[in-house]
Amino acid sequence: MVDRNTNLLEAFRTQGEQKRLEEPKALSSGIVQPVVGKKKKAKNALIKLYVNGALLLISAALVFVAYRLAVLPEIFPPETSNQKTETTTNSNIAPFDFQGAGTYANNFAFHWISGDLPMASKYLAVGYQFPENVATLKRQIVDWNLVWDVNVKSDKEIQIVIQAGVKATAQDQARSVYLYVPLTREPGGKYGVTGIPIYLPFPGKASYQATSKTEAHVSQPDSEAINKNVQLFLTEFYGGAPEKIGVYFADQKPRNTLKTGQLVQIRDTKLYEVQKDNPNKVMIEASVDAKVDGMQMLQSFKIYMTKNSNRWYIEKTEPYIPLYVSKTDGGA
């Protein structure tokens, strides 16, 4: 019985001590401070960690943006446009031979200018007819006629200008006229006139504008070697052998020569740069006096040369000189 009472008393004492531990403790100031649990402390620490992480990411992003705006453009400047607008005309039109269209317009123009309306009407496109009283044509003699200009407007629409020599009688001197002829085109070489032909004035002459060139600066030995090779090349071109002229070219292949020609003299040679600050490539403008079929005349060449293994060779010429094909290889 005594042991049972002792155990009960010990249990009440233990419960009292636990209750005192769970009650709020009073500070020296008299303010009661609750005891924070371990879970709440862990939660607060986790929230603080998230906030610090977010602030760190925002700071890093701001630093990157500032670097992108201020530093990268200096290291990698953006590409600048040359401010030139290139215009391509009819770039989507499939290429085709204009000879058929030109011949068709030329034949039509012959009959129209000659004053033969019924014959000219046969060249009209299917579905098109001239308006009533389209023209009162008079008979003229077409001494000659040819295609002067071709303007392709689309895959089907072509504008052709015909030049013709016209005279009233056989004894008259021919005068030039220009006739605009609109055509339509279909695959298979089908053409047709689609409008009234129009007489035009003389179109005038195209303008010439010399291209700017930079004088080439080569050493005295190089200058002498270049001029010597130009002399030998031109001497061989006028009346020489195709096999011999090939040694002056970079590919060492023979070229056709002007068999009825003879070099009289080289008037002048001028050296120009081909590539900026590259003394191993030059373009030579050569003016020469030559005889062709016994007639002496001034000739002009552009000769592009390159230096290889301390020797100067011709890469190309203007005008182009074709490769020589011997009779045994199928040449004429």
C-alpha angles and dihedrals in degrees: 000000000000091000090052092052091046091054092050091050091050091051093052090049093052093050090051093053092049091051091052090052092053095048118096115267121231120232122223087260091059094250116132114233116198118221113249116223125233093247093056091049091051091049092051091049091051092051090050090051092052092049093050091048092051092049090050092053092048091050091050091050092051091050091051093050091050090049092048093051100041108028111027095058089058093051098039108024114197118258113264125218119236087229091234118131113207115206120204118196120212090346092158095054113109110239117248139166111275093200094091094049091045093050091048093051091044093055092047091049091051092059094040095051090042089058097246102135097170091053093045090051090063088071094060119117117256108271096023125101132177115254116259113279090010093164145345100226124197127208114262135168114247104208093184139339135192143167110277103175140000123203117184110205097174142335089288106025120077129171117202131185118206124201116206138179108227133185134171096223136014091253094055125094113251119250124202122247129180122215125193112215122186115208140184122213134205129183116274097048096291117154137168139178110249104182148024111289114243129210113230133195121247104295094223129227130300118248122248121216119183115230117237115250132189119225113243118237110211132159121269093252090050092048091052093047092050094050091046092053092047089052093050093045095051092044089055094043093057103063099334134122122278092224092056097047091057094073090071093058125084092234092047091224121144119251134203114267132206099253095188093049134096128190111233101178144324108246099189145346126199126189122216135180119260095184124021113262092357108123091179094072123056140163117220123203107204125188113196140175111227138169118231117184088344094306116116116218143156116262131187131205137183110210120189113204136183132195118235125171091349092306129106119230134180115248097182143335137219113249093042116245111210124227116266118247115193122223091250089057093050101275125138 
